[in-house]
Amino acid sequence: MNTEHPAALVSHMQKLAAAYGNRAEEYRQLAEEFYNVAKESPLAHDQWIGLIQDYIRHNQDIYLVLTLFDYMTQDELCQIFDELVYLAVFWIPSVDFVRETILSLPHDWVVARIEASAEAFLDEPHDPDPSIAYSLLVGLYERLDVGITMRLAERAMRHTNEEIRELGELVFSEQREAYHALLHKDGARD
């Protein structure tokens, strides 16, 4: 990690990592202590959010970070929204938990931001199988909004990867009726 974080926060995070999975009660106590230290001052709080973001961006102790979500407020989760979207696509072992965390945020706020967040990594060349990213995003988008689901399906249908194109065609055909019903409900035309 390139960002400098206060030694107290890093020390608490290291203690959490050491206790995670081994001693559940000690871990819960340390997690609560970590969160309280982070909330002591606005500066420490901002640095704590930055530390969580760095851990996610560097795939460091992800399971540990996921358990800290239970202590985070909705505002704090919104601050790490880009990282949540990343985890919902690339951290397959916990995709359902991360999806539920995203779905717990204000719906309209999420719908307004999720496409831009996903855009940053959707077609990254380092992803060994971009069809998985599209598939996982489709699963999340379908639970949010038919409009963004259709836009993703249309994008997928133009992709150079055959599996992604086929996924886009399938999703497009499945969602088309719901999309048209939504358009007509809102008074729009084909």
BELBELFEN-V326888 format. One line per field, one symbol per residue. ss: DSSP state (a for helix, b for strand, c for the rest). phi: phi as a letter, one per 20 degrees, with the letter a starting at -180 (. if undefined). Layout:
ss->???
phi->???
This chain:
ss->ccccccaaaaaaaaaaaaaccccaaaaaaaaaaaaaaaaccaaaaaaaaaaaaaaaaccccaaaaaaaaaaccaaaaaacaaaaaaaaaacaaaaaaaaaaaacccaaaaaaaaaaaaaccccccccccaaaaaaaaaaaaaaacaaaaaaaaaaaaccccaaaaaaaaaaaaaaaaaaaaaaaaccccc
phi->.efecggfffffffffffegnecgfffgfffffgffffefbgfffffffffffffffdldlfffggffgfeefgfffffdggfffgffdddggcgfffgfffffeggfffffdfffffgfcgdgffffbfffgffffggfgfedaffffffffffffeffffffgffgfffgffegfffffffffenedf
